[in-house]
Amino acid sequence: MPRAISADSVLSALPHGARVLVQGAAGESRVVAAAVQAGIATRPDLSFVGVFLSGVNTNAYGGAFTTFFLTPELKAAGAQFLPLGYNDILAYLRAEPIDAVLFTASPADEAGQCSFGIAVDFAAELWPQIPIRIAHLNPSMPHTFGHAGVPFEALTYVVQADAPLIELNEAPDDEIAHAIGRNAAAFVRDGAIVQTGIGKAPGAVMRALGAKKRIRLHTGFISDWVLDLQQAGALASDDAVTTGLAIGTPRLYAALRSSRFAFQPVAHTHALVVLRSQQGLIAVNGALEVDLFGQAYAERTPNGLSSGPGGALDFSRGAKLAGGLRIIVLPSTARGASRIVAPGAGRGPVSLSRFDIDVVVTECGAADLRGCSHDARAERLIAIAAPAHKEVLEAAWRAANA
């Protein structure tokens, strides 16, 4: 049976030199994180690894941290940053010798199972290979369907405390977001299977699907927009929403205690063998820039490198195998600068190649790049750029072909 401990005792429960997996997203325990942060100076022997999201996970665990998304807090602390896609993250973590795992779970149900709740991406997959399992059993964490969870008896230590879950409050869509949503929704037919990534533009697309019928979701992430689709009658009534993470408001979390939602780990949500079976899968993901070759850049902001390709690469490959459609959505400008850029002029590495993208959408329209020559691709991309930048982009394309 697991031993009940306080959050302040978590550090002393970790063996010397331990490598610790921390569940990220809304599965991170802020109760445990605060206690670790307060005492981490006494444990320089520890190192941590986790999939943390910017604006969601704000702790640095002392800085001896390996991350796959470089949050401002981890960057300031000097964390090690590995820019990997989700399937590659899973492979890395499977091969990594991990001694302990920290995560939030629901209290045990009648069968003695504790649910990973709204964060079933990595810890739920990896816990059997990790010898020390420390769970914050939080009554606020919904017991979700899909993954079986972890038996209470398999836990090593438990921290019992009721605490609010991490929330994500998305700003209302503005006119640009509404236009992006409308332009992308035109490519989604009734009955389609859809995936989406995190971000304002992908969220706007999902909200724009409210008039559709029998939409099915197989995705790594959901937020409050899924409830809007449900209330609009847009979701298929005979199929559960499949996802690995939910990040939103208490309104969302209260609704997820339903069999209408099936939470599964990355080994299912992002697996190519599973995705290829989702016939006609439509993958909708964001980017920071797209160049005139049709390459997407999503990893470097004006403040530096902050991400790998994430799940977008996996879903792009999966949608291709499923005979589906790969859509990239982004506003045409940011801070006055065009986000449709000259060939090869995007910041950072190419996240999705021109062979990983079918359609690029801005508020100015949609560029369907399928079956196009280089010139036709550039012409269609310039057509969806902001009007003030089209002349410069046309000149850049002419120069590239000189």
N, C-alpha and C positions, 0 to 999 in steps of 0.2 A: 504493500500500500504506500502511496506517496506521503511524504512528510509535509505538513503545513508549516510554512515559514512566513515571515513578514517580508515586505519588499526590501527593507533595509538589510535583510540577511541574504539576499540573492548573491551578492559578490562573494561572501564567505562560503557559499555553497559551490562555487566554481573552483575546480582544481587548479593548481599552479600551472601556468603556461597554456591555459585552455584556449582553444579556438571556438568562438561562440557565434552561432547563427542567430540573427535577430529577425523575426518576422516583421516585414515592413508594411507599408500602406496603412489601412485602418486596422490591421491586425497587430500593430505595435502596441505594447502596453505603456502608456505614459506614466502609470504608477511605478512600474519597474524601471522605466527609463530615468525618471527623476532620481530614484534611489541610486542607480548605477552612476549617473552623472555626479551626484553628490560625493560619492566615495571612490571614484575611479582613480584618483591620484594615488591611492594606497595599493592599487593593483596594476602596476605597469607591465606585469607579465602577461596580461590578457590581450587578446586580439579579437576583433569582431568582423562579421561579414553579413551583408543583407542587401535586399533590393529596396532602397529607400527612394521616395518620390519627392521632388521639390515642392515646397509649400504644404506638404502633408506630414512628412517625417522631419522633425526639426532638431533632433538630438545628434550629437557627434560621438558619444561613448568614448570620450577621451582622445579620439583621432586615430587610434590604431585600428582603422576600419577599412575594409575592402568594399567598395561600392560599385554599382553598375550605372547609376545615375548620380551625377555630382551635384548634390544639394549645396546651397550657399554655406550651410553650417559645416558640412563635411569638407568642402573646399577650403574653408578658413582654417580647419583643424589639420589639414595636410593629409587627408585620407588617400589611400591608393584607389585609382579609378580605372576600371576595366570596361571598355566600351563594347559590350557584347549584345547580340540578340538574345531573345528569351530562351530558345532551345539551347544555345551555347551557354547561357547562364546556368541552366539546369545541369548540363553536362559538367560544367566547372564545379558546381556545388556537390554533385554526386562523387566526383573524384577527390574533393577536398577532405582532408581528415578533420572532421568537426567533432568536438568533444561535448558540446552542450547547445541547446536551443532554447530561446526565450520567445514566448508567443502568448497571445490572448486566446482563450477558448470559453465556450459556454460551460456552466456547471453540468455535471453528468445527468443524463436522462434516465428513464426507468431501466434501460438496458445497460447502464453504466458507461455510456459513450459520451465523451466531451466533443462538441463540434468546434471546428476551426472557424465557424461562422461566416463572416463576410470576407475573409482572407484565406483562400484555399489554394494559393498559387504555388509556394515552394515548401514551407514548413510541413504542410500536410503530406507532401510527397516524400520528404526526406527524414521525418522523425524516426522511422524504424531503424535507420542506420546510425542514429546519434544516441550515445549511451546515457547522457543526462538530459532530462526533459523537464523544463521549468515552465509551468503554465500559470498565467494569471487567469483564474476562473472568475469571470466577470458576468454577473447576471444581466448586464446590459447587452452582452453579445448574443445575438439571436442564434438559436440552434437551427442551422440551415440544412436543406436536403441536398442530395447528390453524393458527396464524399462521406464515408462512414465516420470520419473523425478519429479520435484516439481514445482507447479505453482508459478510464480513470485509473485503473490499477497499473497501467503502463507508465504513468507519470512518476517522476522522481521527487519533485517538489511542487507544491501548489501555493500560490499567493491568492488569498480570497479577499476580494474587495470590489464593491460596486463603484464603477466610474464611468463617466461619459465616454463614448467612442469618438475617435478622431473623425472630424466632419470635413466636408468639402462643399462650400457654398458657392455655386457658380453664379456669375453676374448675369442678369437678364440679357437676352439677345438684343443687339442693336440692329440698325437697318442693314449694315454690312453682313452681319451674321445671318439675318433672315434671308438675304439674297443668296448667300452661299448655300444655305440649307435648301432653298427652292431649286437652285440650279443643279445640286447634286441629287435631290430627291427624284428628279425627272428620269434618272437612270435606274431607279429602284422600282421594279414591278411588284404587283400584288403577289404574295406567296414567296417572296425572296427570302433567302437566308443572309443575314447581315452581321458584319463585325465592325466595331469601331474602336478607335483609340481615345486616349485622354486628351482633352483640349477644348477650347471654346468652339472652334470651327467644326470638329467632328460632332460635338454635342448639338450644335445648331442643325446639323444634318439629321440627327436622330429625332429631334423635336419636329422637324419638317415632315416626318413620315406619318404623322397622325392621321392623315386622310387615306393611307394605304390600308390594305386588308391582308390578314393571314401572314403578317411578317414574323419570321422566326429569327432568333438571335443566338449566334454562337460566337462568343467574344471573350476577350480577356478581362473586360471591364464594363461595369454598368454604373450609372448614377441616377439621380432623380428623374431624368428624362424617361426612364423605363416605365415609371408609374404613369407619366403623361400618355405614353403609347398604350398602356394597358387600359386607362380610363377612356381613351378615344376609341377603343375597340379595334386597334390596329394589329394587335398581336394574335398569333394563331392560338386558338383555345385548346388545341389538342397536343401542344408541345411545350415543354418547360424551357424557359430562358436558361441557356447554358453559359456560365461565366466562371471566372476564377476570383474576381475581386469586385467588391462594391464599395464605393466611396461617395458619400452624400450627406444627407441630413437625417435627423431622427425619423422623419416621415418615411424615408426609404427603408431604414433599418427595421422599422416596425412591420413593414410589408413583406420582409424577406423570410419570415417564419412560415412560408407557404411552399407547397410542393410545386407551385408554378415556377419556382426558381431552383435550378440544379447547379450547385457549386462544385467545380472540379479543378484539380491541380493542372499546372502547366503541361505535364506529361499527357494530358487529354486535350485541354483547350487549344494548345499550340502545336500539337503533334501533326506532322504532315499526313500520316496515314489516316488520321481522323478527319483532317480538313479536306482531303481529296474526296471524302465521302459526302461532303456537304455540297451537293450538286448546285452549281450556279452561284456559289458563295460570292457576295459582294463585300470587299474589304474597303473600309473608309478610314483613312488616316490623315493626320496633319503633317505639315512640313513647315520649315522656316523660310525656305527659298526653293524655287525650281528654275533651272537654267533652260536655255533655248534648245538644248539637246533633249530635254524632258527628263533630266536627272533631278532627284529631290535631295535636299540638304536639310537635316533635322537635328544636328548634333552640336553645332557651335552657335552660341548667341553672341551679341556684342561684348558680353562679359567673359567669353572664352568657352572652351569645350565643356559640355555639361551632360552629355548623353551618348549612348550608343544607338544603334538602330531600333532597340527595344523589340516589341512584338510585331511592329509593322512589317519587318522583313519576313518573319515566319508566316504571317497572314497573306502577304503578297504572293509568296511561293505557293501557299495552300490554295488560294483562290485561283491561281493559274492551273493547278492540277485538277481543280474542281470544275474547270470550264467557266469560271466566273469573271468578275470584273474588279480591277484594282483602281480605286479612286483616291486622289490626293486633293485635299481641300486646304485653302489658305486665303487670307485677305490679299488683295493686290498690292497693298503698301503697308509699311510699318514705319512710323515716325518720319513720314514723308519720302522714304526710300522705297523703290520698287522691290517687290518680292519675286517677281519674274525677272531673272537676271541674265546677263550675257553668257555665252557658252563657257562652261568651266569656271564661272566667276562666283559660284556659291561659297559661302564661308564653311570651312571645315571639310571633312571627307564626304564623299557621296554616300548617302544612306540607302537610297533605292536607285538602282540603275535605270536607264531608259527602257530596259527589258522587264522591269518590275512594275511599271505604271501604264495604265490604259487611258485614264482620263484625269485631267487636272482642272479643278474648279476654283474660281474666285467669284467675288460678287459681280464681276463684269461678264461672266459667262462660263462656258465649259469648253475645254479643248480636248476633243476626242482624238487621241494620237494613234489609234489602231490602224495599221496598214499604211502609214504615212511615210513619205520620203523625209529626208532631213529638212528640206526647204518647207515642206508642208507642215511639219511639226512646229518649226519656228514660227511660221505664219499664224498658225492657230494659237500658239502660246502668246504671241504678241497681241493677238486680238482680245485676249482676256486680261491683259495688263492694264493698269490705270492709264487713261488717255494721256496724261502729262508725261509718261515715260515711253510711249510707243516709238517716238522718233529716235530716241537714243538707242532703243533696243534694235530697231531696224538697221541703224548704222553699225551697231555691234555685230549683227549677223552678216552684213555685207563684208565687214572687215575680216570676220572669221573665215569667210569663203574666198577671200581675195587670193 
